[in-house]
């Protein structure tokens, strides 16, 4: 970790490692990357989502849903489906801190996810179902609105999901 972190921040990092951000923290050097470390406690969490356009090795979109104070995350290589009946591959990635929902900037070369990140859409969501293999929700964003489903591809490995825009 960076020497720029205070004792309190290090304590928060230790707590976050136990609270679901271990993989996120292990992939980043916070002395170099401007990405948020996380750790802020929110008094009231509302269900938020964010889509970040990520110009890394290849352009993709990072789709994130808040759950229990973390952002559950998927990389969507061909963009978020916008028309009813449209579907896309969504690859589950590590959880991110809630503060990442505000992140825009450039992750330096040599760092995990190097490239430019900008917010493409954000808003709130209404949860219908969240179980091990299916998540159904209604997005209320600036661009994305309506019912969506994430369904796990069991045969394609545990991290591959299908994201589809459902008919309302």
C-alpha positions in Angstrom: 0.0 0.0 0.0 1.0 3.6 -0.4 2.7 5.6 2.2 0.1 8.3 1.5 -2.5 6.4 3.6 -3.1 7.4 7.2 -3.5 4.9 10.0 -7.2 5.3 9.9 -7.3 4.6 6.1 -5.1 1.5 6.6 -7.6 0.4 9.3 -10.5 1.0 6.9 -8.6 -1.0 4.2 -8.1 -3.9 6.6 -11.9 -3.8 7.4 -12.8 -3.6 3.7 -10.6 -6.6 2.9 -12.7 -8.6 5.3 -15.9 -7.0 3.9 -15.7 -8.0 0.3 -13.1 -5.7 -1.4 -10.1 -8.0 -1.0 -9.8 -8.7 -4.8 -10.4 -5.1 -5.7 -7.7 -3.9 -3.3 -5.2 -6.5 -4.3 -5.3 -5.5 -8.0 -4.5 -1.8 -7.5 -1.5 0.3 -6.4 -3.2 3.4 -4.8 0.0 5.3 -4.8 -0.3 5.3 -8.6 -4.0 5.0 -9.6 -6.6 7.7 -9.0 -9.3 5.2 -8.4 -11.1 5.4 -5.0 -9.9 3.3 -2.1 -13.4 3.1 -0.6 -14.3 2.8 3.0 -16.7 5.6 3.5 -19.7 4.4 5.5 -23.0 5.6 4.2 -25.8 6.2 6.6 -28.6 5.4 4.1 -27.9 3.3 1.1 -30.3 3.5 -1.8 -30.1 1.1 -4.7 -28.0 2.8 -7.2 -26.5 1.6 -10.5 -23.8 3.1 -12.7 -22.5 2.2 -16.2 -18.9 3.3 -16.9 -17.5 3.5 -20.4 -14.0 2.0 -20.0 -11.5 2.5 -22.8 -9.0 -0.1 -21.7 -7.2 -2.7 -24.0 -10.7 -2.9 -25.6 -13.6 -0.6 -25.2 -16.2 -2.2 -22.9 -18.8 -1.0 -20.4 -18.7 -1.7 -16.7 -22.2 -2.3 -15.2 -22.4 -1.9 -11.4 -25.3 -2.5 -9.0 -25.2 -1.5 -5.4 -25.8 -4.3 -3.0 -25.1 -4.1 0.8 -22.7 -1.1 0.4 -20.7 -2.6 -2.4 -20.9 -2.3 -6.2 -21.5 -5.7 -7.8 -19.8 -5.5 -11.1 -19.9 -6.9 -14.7 -17.9 -6.0 -17.8 -20.1 -5.9 -20.8 -18.0 -6.0 -24.0 -20.6 -4.9 -26.5 -22.5 -2.4 -24.5 -25.6 -2.5 -22.4 -28.7 -3.7 -24.3 -31.1 -0.9 -24.9 -33.9 -2.5 -27.0 -36.4 -5.0 -25.5 -35.2 -8.5 -26.4 -31.6 -7.4 -26.9 -29.0 -9.4 -25.0 -25.3 -9.2 -24.2 -22.6 -11.2 -22.5 -21.8 -9.7 -19.1 -18.6 -11.0 -17.3 -18.7 -10.8 -13.5 -15.7 -8.9 -12.1 -14.7 -8.1 -8.5 -16.8 -6.0 -6.2 -15.9 -2.3 -6.1 -16.3 0.2 -3.3 -19.5 2.4 -3.5 -17.3 5.4 -4.1 -16.4 4.0 -7.5 -19.9 5.0 -8.7 -18.5 8.6 -8.9 -15.2 7.7 -10.5 -14.2 9.2 -13.8 -10.5 9.5 -14.8 -7.5 7.8 -16.3 -6.0 4.6 -14.8 -2.3 4.8 -15.6 -0.5 2.4 -17.9 0.8 -0.7 -16.0 -2.1 -0.6 -13.6 -5.0 -3.1 -13.6 -7.7 -1.7 -16.0 -5.4 0.9 -17.5 -7.3 3.4 -19.6 -10.0 6.1 -19.4 -13.2 5.6 -17.4 -16.2 7.9 -17.8 -19.7 7.6 -16.5 -22.1 6.7 -19.3 -25.2 6.4 -17.2 -26.3 6.2 -13.6 -29.5 6.2 -11.5 -31.4 4.0 -9.2 -32.9 0.6 -9.5 -35.8 -1.4 -8.1 -34.9 -4.9 -7.3 -37.3 -7.7 -8.2 -35.2 -10.9 -7.7 -31.6 -11.4 -6.6 -30.5 -15.0 -6.3 -27.4 -17.0 -7.2 -28.3 -17.4 -10.9 -30.7 -14.6 -11.7 -31.0 -10.9 -10.9 -34.0 -9.0 -12.2 -34.4 -5.2 -11.7 -35.9 -2.1 -13.1 -33.4 0.7 -14.0 -34.3 4.4 -13.6 -31.3 6.1 -15.3 -30.7 9.0 -17.6 -30.3 6.7 -20.6 -31.4 3.2 -19.3 -34.9 2.7 -18.2 -37.0 -0.4 -17.8 -36.7 -4.0 -16.8 -33.4 -5.9 -17.1 -32.4 -9.4 -16.3 -28.9 -10.9 -15.6 -28.9 -14.7 -15.9 -25.9 -16.8 -15.1 -24.5 -19.1 -17.9 -24.0 -22.2 -15.8 -22.3 -24.1 -18.7 -20.0 -21.3 -19.6 -18.4 -20.9 -16.2 -19.5 -19.1 -13.0 -18.5 -15.6 -14.1 -20.4 -15.4 -17.4 -23.9 -14.0 -17.4 -26.4 -13.0 -20.0 -27.7 -9.4 -19.7 -31.0 -8.7 -21.4 -33.4 -5.9 -21.7 -36.8 -7.4 -21.0 -40.1 -6.4 -22.4 -42.1 -4.5 -19.8 
